[in-house]
């Protein structure tokens, strides 16, 4: 999924969406970060490394380029937070460091 598909841009670097998933989300990746919070129901969250149960209160963070999916869902409702990481990161300098 692309930034354009979820409405991310330089003028809108963060977006949220509540999504009534239902039973399945096919394997896909993103060009942005996604935080997925399970609001209701349950499913199996799948990545290339493992399958894990996801139920109310589960939070999943998916970095750009990583494939994930949900399967065997039952009344799954999630809130997705899409964001462009570069808009949250400033120059990382240790406290008290001097500019050169």
Long-range contacts (C-beta under 8 A, 24 or more apart in sequence): 1-28, 1-29, 1-30, 1-31, 2-30, 2-31, 3-31, 3-32, 3-82, 3-84, 6-32, 6-80, 6-82, 7-82, 8-32, 8-82, 8-83, 8-84, 10-84, 10-87, 13-83, 13-84, 13-86, 13-87, 13-88, 14-81, 14-82, 14-83, 14-84, 14-87, 15-81, 15-82, 15-83, 16-79, 16-80, 16-81, 16-82, 17-79, 17-80, 17-82, 18-77, 18-78, 18-79, 18-80, 19-77, 19-78, 19-79, 19-80, 20-76, 20-77, 21-70, 21-73, 21-76, 21-77, 21-78, 22-73, 22-75, 22-76, 23-71, 23-72, 23-73, 23-74, 23-76, 24-69, 24-70, 24-71, 24-72, 24-73, 25-69, 25-70, 25-71, 25-73, 26-69, 27-67, 27-68, 27-69, 28-67, 28-68, 28-69, 29-64, 29-65, 29-66, 29-67, 29-68, 30-62, 30-64, 30-65, 30-66, 30-82, 31-64, 31-65, 32-64, 32-82, 32-83, 32-84, 32-85, 33-61, 33-62, 33-63, 33-64, 33-82, 33-83, 33-84, 33-85, 34-61, 34-62, 34-80, 34-81, 34-82, 34-83, 35-59, 35-60, 35-61, 35-62, 35-80, 35-81, 35-83, 36-60, 36-61, 36-62, 36-78, 36-79, 36-80, 36-81, 37-78, 37-79, 37-80, 37-81, 38-76, 38-77, 38-78, 39-77, 39-78, 39-79, 40-75, 40-76, 40-77, 41-73, 41-74, 41-75, 41-76, 41-77, 42-73, 42-74, 42-75, 42-76, 43-70, 43-71, 43-72, 43-73, 43-74, 43-76, 44-70, 44-71, 44-72, 44-73, 45-69, 45-70, 46-70, 46-71
